[in-house]
């Protein structure tokens, strides 16, 4: 069973597995939002030499069980990447294992290279779900072709491939985003060419007038766009189009791959960028300071877990339970302004908001007890004042500050002794 995207690597792998290893190949394709025509993919797999082709529309499953939980967690790898490809791999691996069970297959294969993260994600997921299956990765187990050699190999066998030597990008795409690498992008000094971007307008060419949108959430999950209720797939598709039109969603990142190398990656993720921004703004309204601080640490751990291919682990289950608990009151509306490459939160409201106008205002209606602040500062500053008296931390120039004019020893003697000395 071969995880088949229809791209260069997996198209060549169909023929290579047959010719080199003598295996009959059944391809498995899951549409996570990038497959325009499942029947066309099936025909292409068969033309590449597959015995049979399994195709499935998995967009709703992808959004409900992978994208939304990651959004609720606030999972952004190294603070920026919304994990589109990384979130899709465990679902595709599960589909691969399910198909292998139905076919009675002993081997599963994928088209990942020996330098990428996806090989780890597929191998670990299969190992967790079906440790008896043998994983074959042609790109690291003998195929050993450059991209140009793969193109020539495919052309010689009349295998249809969507790349040429003039445009050698490696692209992975699903509803949550596009990942683009290879070719000229491997030089981190060079700006990405215009043809890299497919979902987003250049900010300089985006509409001059900004557009404001309202995103509604229920328990951390987006449920409506501009007061129009929507299923997850439709909402993401609409938001990709709207935000992309305004140049929002481009990410140019040098990141740390799991295998130990740095990689320059280009991402397009209009909906993901906007929804993460809006979701965090809503959490700022309804979560306590302590919850927000701790959830930031959980978000980083969750993102690492997804990126590193550890979706099917007990650790993920435990983190997911915590995240779900934090989302009980993350319901409300966020207004976002889109303008020439930027997305800015300009409005927030929630029935569970911890923000109180009466406590925050400096104007009429101020309900904050200003006198209570004196007692609070006295108690809060008690350990600081005590340490200052005992240890004289700032009495000299050791701290990089000029010495105080009046030694702290004299200040620490107390008012009675100072009065006696003056007498």
C-alpha positions as CSV (number, residue, x, y, z in Angstrom):
1,X,0.0,0.0,0.0
2,X,1.6,3.3,-1.2
3,X,0.6,6.7,0.2
4,X,0.0,8.4,-3.1
5,X,-0.2,12.2,-3.6
6,X,0.1,12.2,-7.4
7,X,3.3,14.2,-7.2
8,X,6.6,13.4,-8.6
9,X,8.1,11.2,-5.9
10,X,5.1,8.9,-5.4
11,X,4.4,8.7,-9.1
12,X,7.9,7.4,-9.7
13,X,7.7,5.2,-6.6
14,X,4.8,3.2,-8.1
15,X,7.0,2.1,-11.0
16,X,10.1,1.7,-8.9
17,X,8.4,-0.6,-6.4
18,X,7.2,-2.8,-9.2
19,X,10.4,-2.9,-11.2
20,X,13.0,-3.1,-8.3
21,X,11.2,-5.0,-5.6
22,X,8.7,-7.0,-7.5
23,X,5.7,-5.7,-5.5
24,X,2.2,-5.2,-6.6
25,X,1.2,-1.6,-5.7
26,X,-2.1,-0.4,-4.4
27,X,-2.2,3.4,-4.0
28,X,-4.0,5.2,-1.2
29,X,-5.0,8.9,-1.6
30,X,-6.8,11.0,0.9
31,X,-8.2,14.3,-0.2
32,X,-7.4,16.8,2.6
33,X,-8.3,19.8,0.5
34,X,-5.9,19.7,-2.4
35,X,-7.3,17.0,-4.7
36,X,-9.5,18.7,-7.3
37,X,-10.7,15.5,-9.0
38,X,-10.5,12.1,-7.2
39,X,-11.3,10.2,-10.3
40,X,-8.4,11.9,-12.1
41,X,-6.1,10.8,-9.3
42,X,-7.3,7.3,-9.6
43,X,-6.7,7.2,-13.3
44,X,-3.2,8.8,-12.9
45,X,-2.2,6.1,-10.3
46,X,-3.3,3.4,-12.6
47,X,-1.4,4.9,-15.5
48,X,1.7,5.0,-13.3
49,X,1.4,1.2,-12.8
50,X,-0.7,0.7,-9.7
51,X,-2.8,-2.5,-9.5
52,X,-5.6,-0.5,-7.8
53,X,-6.2,3.0,-6.5
54,X,-8.0,3.8,-3.3
55,X,-9.2,7.4,-3.0
56,X,-11.2,9.1,-0.2
57,X,-12.6,12.5,0.6
58,X,-11.2,13.1,4.1
59,X,-11.6,16.9,4.4
60,X,-14.2,16.9,7.1
61,X,-12.4,14.3,9.2
62,X,-9.2,16.3,8.8
63,X,-10.8,19.5,10.0
64,X,-12.8,18.1,12.9
65,X,-10.2,15.7,14.4
66,X,-6.9,17.3,13.5
67,X,-7.2,21.0,12.5
68,X,-9.6,22.2,15.2
69,X,-7.8,20.5,18.1
70,X,-4.5,22.1,17.0
71,X,-6.2,25.5,16.7
72,X,-7.7,25.1,20.2
73,X,-4.2,24.2,21.5
74,X,-2.7,27.3,19.8
75,X,-0.2,25.0,18.1
76,X,2.3,27.0,16.0
77,X,5.7,25.3,15.5
78,X,8.5,27.7,16.5
79,X,5.8,30.4,16.9
80,X,4.8,30.7,13.3
81,X,4.1,27.5,11.3
82,X,0.5,26.3,11.7
83,X,1.5,22.7,11.0
84,X,-0.6,22.1,7.9
85,X,1.5,19.3,6.5
86,X,2.3,17.9,9.9
87,X,-1.4,17.6,10.8
88,X,-2.3,15.8,7.6
89,X,0.3,13.0,8.0
90,X,-1.2,11.1,10.9
91,X,-4.6,11.0,9.2
92,X,-3.0,9.8,5.9
93,X,-1.0,7.2,7.8
94,X,-4.2,5.9,9.5
95,X,-5.9,5.7,6.1
96,X,-2.9,3.7,4.8
97,X,-3.1,1.3,7.7
98,X,-6.8,0.8,7.3
99,X,-6.4,0.1,3.6
100,X,-3.6,-2.4,4.3
101,X,-5.9,-4.3,6.7
102,X,-8.6,-4.4,4.1
103,X,-6.2,-5.6,1.4
104,X,-4.3,-8.0,3.6
105,X,-1.0,-6.2,2.7
106,X,2.3,-6.8,4.5
107,X,4.0,-3.7,3.4
108,X,3.2,0.0,3.4
109,X,5.2,2.7,1.6
110,X,5.5,6.4,1.4
111,X,7.4,8.9,-0.8
112,X,9.3,10.8,1.9
113,X,13.0,11.5,1.7
114,X,15.6,10.6,4.2
115,X,16.2,14.3,5.1
116,X,12.6,15.4,5.8
117,X,10.2,15.3,8.7
118,X,7.4,13.4,7.0
119,X,9.3,10.1,7.0
120,X,9.3,10.2,10.8
121,X,5.6,11.1,10.9
122,X,4.6,8.2,8.7
123,X,6.9,5.7,10.2
124,X,5.9,6.5,13.8
125,X,2.2,6.6,13.0
126,X,2.3,3.2,11.3
127,X,4.4,1.8,14.1
128,X,1.8,2.9,16.7
129,X,-1.3,1.8,14.7
130,X,0.1,-1.4,13.1
131,X,3.6,-2.4,14.4
132,X,3.4,-5.7,12.4
133,X,3.5,-3.8,9.0
134,X,6.8,-3.3,7.3
135,X,7.4,0.3,6.1
136,X,9.2,0.9,2.8
137,X,10.5,4.4,1.9
138,X,11.9,4.2,-1.7
139,X,13.4,7.7,-1.5
140,X,15.8,6.5,1.3
141,X,16.0,2.8,0.4
142,X,17.5,2.7,-3.0
143,X,15.6,4.9,-5.4
144,X,18.3,7.6,-4.8
145,X,17.4,9.9,-7.6
146,X,17.8,13.6,-7.9
147,X,14.6,15.5,-8.9
148,X,15.9,15.9,-12.5
149,X,16.6,12.2,-12.6
150,X,13.1,11.4,-11.4
151,X,11.6,13.6,-14.1
152,X,13.6,11.8,-16.7
153,X,12.6,8.4,-15.2
154,X,8.9,9.4,-15.3
155,X,9.1,10.7,-18.9
156,X,10.8,7.5,-20.1
157,X,7.9,5.5,-18.7
158,X,5.2,8.0,-19.8
159,X,4.3,8.6,-16.2
160,X,2.4,11.9,-15.9
161,X,4.1,14.3,-13.4
162,X,3.2,17.9,-12.6
163,X,6.8,19.3,-12.5
164,X,9.4,20.4,-15.0
165,X,13.1,21.2,-14.6
166,X,12.2,24.9,-14.9
167,X,9.9,24.7,-11.8
168,X,11.4,22.1,-9.4
169,X,9.4,23.1,-6.3
170,X,8.2,20.5,-3.9
171,X,4.7,21.4,-2.8
172,X,2.4,19.9,-0.2
173,X,-1.1,21.3,0.1
174,X,-4.2,20.8,2.1
175,X,-7.1,23.0,3.5
176,X,-4.9,24.3,6.3
177,X,-2.0,25.5,4.1
178,X,0.6,25.1,1.4
179,X,4.2,24.1,2.0
180,X,6.7,25.0,-0.7
181,X,10.4,24.1,-0.7
182,X,13.4,23.1,-3.0
183,X,14.8,24.7,-6.0
184,X,15.8,28.4,-5.7
185,X,14.1,28.5,-2.3
186,X,17.0,26.6,-0.8
187,X,19.0,29.9,-0.9
188,X,17.8,31.7,2.3
189,X,19.1,35.0,0.9
190,X,16.9,35.0,-2.2
191,X,13.4,36.4,-2.1
192,X,10.7,33.8,-3.1
193,X,9.8,34.2,-6.8
194,X,6.2,35.3,-7.6
195,X,5.3,31.9,-8.9
196,X,5.8,30.3,-5.5
197,X,2.6,31.9,-4.2
198,X,-0.8,30.6,-5.4
199,X,-3.2,31.5,-2.5
200,X,-2.1,35.0,-1.6
201,X,-1.8,38.2,-3.6
202,X,1.3,40.3,-3.2
203,X,0.5,42.8,-0.5
204,X,1.4,45.6,-2.9
205,X,-1.2,44.4,-5.3
206,X,-3.9,43.7,-2.6
207,X,-7.0,46.0,-2.4
208,X,-6.2,49.5,-1.0
209,X,-9.3,49.5,1.2
210,X,-9.2,47.2,4.2
211,X,-11.9,44.6,4.9
212,X,-13.2,43.7,8.3
213,X,-14.6,40.3,9.1
214,X,-16.2,38.8,12.2
215,X,-15.3,35.2,13.3
216,X,-17.5,33.5,15.8
217,X,-16.3,30.7,18.1
218,X,-17.9,28.1,20.3
219,X,-15.7,26.4,22.8
220,X,-12.6,27.3,20.8
221,X,-14.0,26.1,17.4
222,X,-14.9,28.6,14.6
223,X,-18.6,28.2,13.8
224,X,-19.5,31.3,11.7
225,X,-17.9,33.9,9.4
226,X,-19.7,37.3,9.3
227,X,-22.6,35.9,11.2
228,X,-23.1,33.1,8.6
229,X,-22.9,29.7,10.2
230,X,-20.7,27.2,8.4
231,X,-19.2,23.8,8.6
232,X,-15.4,23.7,9.1
233,X,-14.4,22.9,5.6
234,X,-16.5,25.7,4.0
235,X,-15.4,28.2,6.6
236,X,-11.7,27.5,6.0
237,X,-12.2,27.6,2.2
238,X,-14.0,31.0,2.4
239,X,-11.4,32.5,4.8
240,X,-8.5,31.3,2.6
241,X,-10.0,33.2,-0.3
242,X,-10.9,36.3,1.6
243,X,-7.6,36.7,3.5
244,X,-5.5,35.6,0.5
245,X,-7.1,38.3,-1.6
246,X,-5.7,40.8,1.0
247,X,-2.2,39.3,1.0
248,X,-2.6,37.7,4.4
249,X,-1.0,34.3,5.2
250,X,2.5,34.3,3.8
251,X,5.2,32.8,6.0
252,X,8.9,32.7,5.1
253,X,10.7,30.7,7.8
254,X,14.0,29.0,8.5
255,X,13.0,26.2,10.9
256,X,14.7,23.4,12.7
257,X,13.8,20.0,11.2
258,X,13.5,17.0,13.5
259,X,16.4,15.3,11.7
260,X,18.7,18.0,12.9
261,X,19.1,20.4,9.9
262,X,17.8,23.9,9.3
263,X,15.4,24.3,6.4
264,X,14.1,27.3,4.6
265,X,10.3,26.8,4.1
266,X,7.7,29.0,2.4
267,X,4.1,28.6,3.7
268,X,0.8,30.0,2.6
269,X,-1.9,29.7,5.2
270,X,-4.4,32.6,5.1
271,X,-7.2,30.9,7.1
272,X,-4.8,29.4,9.6
273,X,-3.0,32.7,10.3
274,X,-6.3,34.6,10.8
275,X,-8.0,31.9,12.9
276,X,-5.0,31.5,15.2
277,X,-4.8,35.3,15.7
278,X,-8.6,35.5,16.4
279,X,-8.6,32.5,18.7
280,X,-5.8,33.8,20.8
281,X,-7.5,37.2,21.1
282,X,-10.6,35.5,22.4
283,X,-8.6,33.5,24.9
284,X,-7.1,36.7,26.1
285,X,-10.7,37.8,27.0
286,X,-11.9,34.7,28.8
287,X,-8.9,32.8,30.3
288,X,-7.2,33.8,33.5
289,X,-3.6,35.1,33.6
290,X,-2.4,31.8,35.0
291,X,-4.2,29.7,32.4
292,X,-2.9,31.9,29.6
293,X,0.7,31.6,30.8
294,X,0.6,27.9,31.3
295,X,-1.3,27.3,28.0
296,X,1.5,29.0,26.1
297,X,3.8,26.3,27.4
298,X,1.3,23.6,26.4
299,X,0.9,25.1,23.0
300,X,4.7,24.9,22.3
301,X,4.8,21.3,23.6
302,X,1.7,20.4,21.5
303,X,3.2,22.0,18.4
304,X,6.5,20.1,18.9
305,X,4.6,16.9,19.4
306,X,2.7,17.3,16.1
307,X,5.7,18.4,14.2
308,X,7.7,15.4,15.5
309,X,5.1,12.9,14.4
310,X,3.9,11.9,17.9
311,X,0.2,12.3,17.3
312,X,-0.6,8.7,18.2
313,X,0.9,8.8,21.7
314,X,-0.4,8.9,25.3
315,X,1.4,12.2,25.7
316,X,-0.8,13.7,23.0
317,X,-4.0,12.3,24.6
318,X,-3.1,13.8,27.9
319,X,-2.3,17.2,26.4
320,X,-5.5,17.1,24.4
321,X,-7.6,16.6,27.5
322,X,-6.0,19.7,29.1
323,X,-6.6,21.8,26.0
324,X,-10.3,20.7,25.8
325,X,-10.8,21.8,29.4
326,X,-9.4,25.2,28.7
327,X,-11.8,25.8,25.8
328,X,-15.0,25.5,27.9
329,X,-15.5,29.3,27.9
330,X,-13.7,30.2,24.6
331,X,-16.9,31.4,22.9
332,X,-17.6,34.8,21.4
333,X,-16.8,37.0,18.4
334,X,-13.6,38.5,17.1
335,X,-13.5,41.3,14.5
336,X,-10.3,41.2,12.3
337,X,-9.2,43.9,9.8
338,X,-7.4,42.6,6.7
339,X,-5.2,45.1,4.9
340,X,-2.3,44.5,2.5
341,X,-0.6,41.6,4.1
342,X,-1.6,42.3,7.7
343,X,-4.4,40.9,9.9
344,X,-5.2,42.9,13.0
345,X,-7.7,42.3,15.8
346,X,-9.9,45.4,16.2
347,X,-12.9,44.1,18.2
348,X,-13.7,41.4,20.8
349,X,-16.8,40.3,22.7
350,X,-17.8,37.2,24.7
351,X,-20.5,36.3,27.2
352,X,-17.7,34.8,29.3
353,X,-15.4,37.8,29.2
354,X,-13.3,38.5,32.3
355,X,-12.7,42.0,31.0
356,X,-14.7,44.5,33.2
357,X,-15.3,48.0,31.9
358,X,-16.1,49.2,35.4
359,X,-12.7,47.9,36.7
360,X,-10.7,49.0,33.7
361,X,-12.0,52.5,33.1
362,X,-10.3,55.7,34.3
363,X,-13.5,57.7,33.6
364,X,-16.9,57.9,35.2
365,X,-18.1,54.6,36.7
366,X,-14.7,53.5,37.9
367,X,-15.4,50.8,40.5
368,X,-11.8,50.0,41.4
369,X,-10.9,50.6,45.0
370,X,-7.8,52.8,44.8
371,X,-7.2,52.8,48.5
372,X,-7.0,49.0,48.5
373,X,-3.9,49.4,46.2
374,X,-1.9,50.7,49.2
375,X,-2.4,47.6,51.2
376,X,-1.7,45.4,48.2
377,X,1.6,47.2,47.4
378,X,2.6,46.9,51.0
379,X,2.1,43.2,51.2
380,X,3.4,42.5,47.6
381,X,6.6,44.6,48.3
382,X,7.2,43.2,51.8
383,X,9.9,40.6,50.7
384,X,11.6,43.1,48.5
385,X,11.9,45.7,51.3
386,X,13.0,43.0,53.8
387,X,15.8,41.8,51.5
388,X,16.9,45.4,50.8
389,X,17.3,46.0,54.5
390,X,19.1,42.8,55.3
391,X,21.4,42.3,52.3
392,X,21.8,45.9,50.9
393,X,21.7,44.6,47.3
394,X,21.8,48.1,45.8
395,X,24.0,49.9,48.3
396,X,27.2,50.0,46.1
397,X,28.3,50.0,42.6
398,X,28.4,46.2,42.2
399,X,25.0,46.2,40.5
400,X,26.3,48.5,37.9
401,X,24.6,51.5,39.5
402,X,26.1,54.6,41.2
403,X,26.2,54.3,45.0
404,X,23.2,55.9,46.8
405,X,24.0,59.0,48.8
406,X,22.6,57.7,52.0
407,X,23.9,54.3,53.0
408,X,21.2,51.7,53.5
409,X,22.7,50.9,57.0
410,X,21.6,54.3,58.2
411,X,18.1,53.9,56.7
412,X,17.8,50.5,58.4
413,X,18.5,51.9,61.9
414,X,15.0,53.0,62.3
415,X,13.4,56.4,63.1
416,X,14.0,56.2,66.9
417,X,17.9,55.8,66.6
418,X,18.1,58.5,63.9
419,X,16.2,61.0,66.1
420,X,18.5,60.2,69.1
421,X,21.6,60.9,67.0
422,X,20.2,64.2,65.8
423,X,19.5,65.2,69.4
